[in-house]
Amino acid sequence: MDRPSPGAVASVPTRLGPLRVETIGSGAPALLWHSLFVDSTTWVRVRQSLAATRRLVIVDGPAHGHSAAPQGPFTLDDCAGAALDVLGHLGIDEPVDWVGNAWGGHVGITFAAANPGHCRSLATIGTPVHALTAPERRQISMLVPLYRAVGPVRPVLGALTTALLGEGADPEAIALVAEAFTRPERRGMARAIRSASLDRPDLTPALASVLAPTLFAAGADDATWTPDNAAAAAARLPRGGWAVLPGAGHVAPLLEAAPAVVDLLTAFWRDPDAVNTLSQETAARPGPHQPTA
C-alpha cells in the first residue's frame, strides 16, 4: 500500500467533543466522512489522487479513530452539526463537496438537507438510505454485547470484515479494517454503533430536501445496498444520479476499486449535473449514470 503524504492534523472542538481532522491538498473544499466501525484510514487509497483537485477535510467521526467518544447517545443531526463546527473552526465558509462512505453518507444526507447553503454536492458510497432490516438489526444486536464484553475477538472481526469488504478481500484491506475497528475505546464504539446504526432512522423522507446535486454509488455485489436500491433512492432526489462500483461490501469500493472511485468522484465534481451516461451494456462497470433531473 502506498504511504500517503501527510496533511495538517488538528483536534477540533465540536458539539460532540474533539474530533481529529486532517486537511490535505488544495482547491475547493471536500469533506470526507468514513463508515461506521472504521476510521479515516479507509480513504488511504483514494486520498492522494483526490487531493490533486480538492482541499480534503478528512474527519474521524465521534468515537472512531483518534476522536473522542461523546458522553451519551447522539444522532445524525448531532453529527451534521459537528461537521459544521469543523468547517467553522477551519474558516471554510464556502459550500463543500461532501463524500460519505456508509455512515458518512447518512451524515452527508442529513447535512445537505439541513444546510443547503453549505453543500455544493453530495456523493455517497455504500450508504443504504433505509433503516436496518430486521435480520441486520438482529445480527448487530447480538454482536454489540459480545464486543463490549470481550472486545474485537476473531468472530466479531470476521463478521465485520466480511460485511464491510465481502468475501475474498485482499489481506491489506482486511488488516486495515481490523486495525481501524480495534483502535477506539470499546465503550465509546459500542455507543456509536447503537446511535448511528441501531437507532438510525429511515432517511427516505429527507431525500426531497437534499437540493445539492447528489450521486448514490453502490457496490455491484453489495447485498444490502444494491444498484437497484441506489437507483430508486436517486429517483427521489431533486438532482439525483446513481453509479455502480466494483465491490461486495459498503467499504469495499474504497479499498478494492480505488481508481474507479477517484474517476467517478472527479467526473462528478467537474460537472455534478452532467455526469456521463452509460449504455445498458456497460451499466455494471464502474462509472456514473445520468442524473434523474
N, C-alpha and C positions, 0 to 999 in steps of 0.2 A: 504494500500500500504506500502510495506517495505521501511524504511528510508535507502537510500544508504549511504555507507561510504563516507565521504568527500575526495576529492582529492586536489591537489595543483592547485589553481586558479591564473591565470595571465591575465593581459590586454596586448596583444601582438600587437606591431605596425606592420601594413601591408600596402600594396599599396591602400587598401580600407578603411584605418583608423584602429583604435584599435579594435581588436576582443577579446572577452572573451574566454579563452581557459582553460579547466580543464584537468589535467592528473591524471590518477589513474591506479593502477595495476603495473605489471612488466612483462618483457619479450620483445619479438619483438613488434615494434610499430604498432598500428592500429589507423587510423584516422576516426572518426565518424562525419558525417555532416548530419544534420536533414532536414526535409521537409520545404518547404515554409510555411508561416503563423504561424509556431510554433517555438520551440527552442530546446535546448539540453535536456530539461527536459523530452522529449518524449523517451529518452533512459533509463528512470528510472527503468524499469522492466527487462532490459537485461544487464545493465552495470556491476553489481556486478559479475555476472557469467562470462561475457566476460573478465573482468579484472583478472580472475584467470589464464589466459594464455597469456594475452597481456597487454602491456602498452598502455592504451587507451588515445588518444588525442581527446578530445571532444570539438568541436568548436560550438560557437554561430555564425551563419552566419551574414554578414553585415545587419544592421537594424533589427536584431532579438535578442530576449533575452536581454542580457546586453551589446551587441556590438553596436558600433557607427554606425550611418547611413552615407553612402557616400554622398557627396555633390551633386552628379549628377547621371545620369544613369550609370549602369555598366553591364558587360557581364559575361558569364560563363568563358571566358578566364581570366577576371579580378579575378573571384573567385578562379579559379585554381591557379593563381599566388599568391593570398593571402594565400592559403594553403601552397605553397612553402615557403612563408615568415614565416609562423608559424613554419614549420619544421626547417627552418634555425635558427630561434630565439631559439628554444629548443635544438639545436645542434644535431638534428636527420638527419643523412646523409645516413642511410641505407634505402632500399625500404620498403614502408609501405603497410599494408593490408588496403585498403580503403573500408569503409562501408558507403553507402549513402542511405538515405531514400528520395524518390521522388526528390526534388531539389538537395539534397545531392548526389544522383546518377547521375544527369545531370552534376554536378560539377566534380564528380569522373570520368565519361567517358571522359570529356574534359581534366582533369588532366592526366589520364592514356595515352590518345592519344598523348598529347604534351610532357609528361615526362616519357617515358618508363623505364628509369633507376631508377625512384623514386617509382614505383608501383610494389609491389610483387604480389598482387591480387586485384581484384575489385569485390565487391558484392553490388548489388543494390536491394532495396526493394520498390515496388510500384513506379517504375520510368518509365513512358512512354517515349519511345525514339522518337516518332513522335512529331511534334509540336501540339499545341492545335487544336482541331477540331473547326469548325465554331460555333456549339452550346456552347462549353466550352468557347470560346472567348467571345461570346455574354453575357453569364452569368457573367463572371468575369468583363467584361467591364461595366456591369450595377451595380455590387456591389462596384467597386472601388470608384466612386464618392459619393455613399451613405456612404461608410465607411469614406471617407475624410471629409464629411460634418458633420456627427453626431456620428462617432466612431463605436465601436463594439456593436451596438444595437442588440436586440433579432433576427430580421430577418437575419442579417448578421451572427451572431454567429450560428444560427440554420442551415443555409445553409452550413456554413463552417464545423461544426462538423459532419453533415450528409455526406458531401463529403469526409472528411478525415477518418471517422470511420464507415460509414454505419449506417443503422437503428439499433436501439436496443443496442447501445454500453453501457457498464457499466457506472454508474454515475461518478466514479472516473476518468475514461478515458475522459469523456466529460468535466469534470471540469478542468482537466489538459490541454486539448487542448484550452479551452476557456481562461484560465489564461495565457497561452503562447501567445495567439493572442492579448490579451489586454495589455501585458507588454510593448512593444516598443512604441516609439513616432509615431503618426499616419502618419505624412508626410513621414517619412522615410520608413515605412512599405508600404505605397501606391507606393512609388518609386520602392521599391524592387519587389512588385507584377508586376509592368509593366516591369521591367528589366528582372526578372527571369522567368516570366510566359508569359505575353502577347507578349514580344519580343523574347521569346526563339525560337531558330531555330530548325529545324528537325535535330536530331543528327544521323540519319541513316548513312549518308556518313562518319561519324567519326569512325564507328564501326570497319572497316577494319584496322584502325591504332591502335586499342587497342590490344597490344601484350600480356599483362598480362592475366593469367587465370581469367575468368570473369564468374560470376553467376548472372543471372537475376531472381529475385523472384517476383512472382505476387500473390496477394490475390485470393483465389479460387472464390470469389464472387465480385471481383473488376470489375466494368462495363467498366472502361476506360483504364485499363491495365490488360488484361486477360491473363491466362496461354498460350493461343494460340499466343497472341502478344509477350509474353516473349520468347516462343519457336522460333518464326520467327526471332526475333531480335538476339537471341543467335546463330542461324544458320549463321549469317553474320560475326560472330567473329572468328578470327583465333583459339582461345582457349576458346570456349564458352559453357556454360551449363545453364540450367534453372531449376526453382523449383516452387512448389506451396505451399503456406502457408494459413492457415485459415485467413479469413478477407474479408471485403467488401469495404474498402477504403484504400488509399495509406498508411496511418499511422496505420491502424487497427492492422496489424500483430504485431507490436512492443508492443502494449498495450493489445491486446486480445489473443495473442498466443506467449507470450514471451518465454516459454520453447522450442517451436518448432523453433523459430528464433535462440536461443542460440545453439541448437543441429545442426541446419543447418550450421551456421557460423563456429562453432568449427570443424565440419567434413570437411568443405571446406578448412579451414586454415591448418588442418593436412596434407591434400594432395589435393591441388587445381585441379590437373589434373586427379584425380581418385576418384571423389565423387561416392557414391553408386548409382547403377541403381535401379529404382523402376519398378515393374511389372505394366502392364496396369491396373490391378485391384486396385492397391494402389496409382495410379498416382494422385488422388485427395487429398491424405493425405499429411501432411507436410513432406518435405524431398527433397533431391536433385535428379536431373535427370542427366544421364550421359552426360558429355560434348560432343559436336559435333566433336571435333578434339583433 
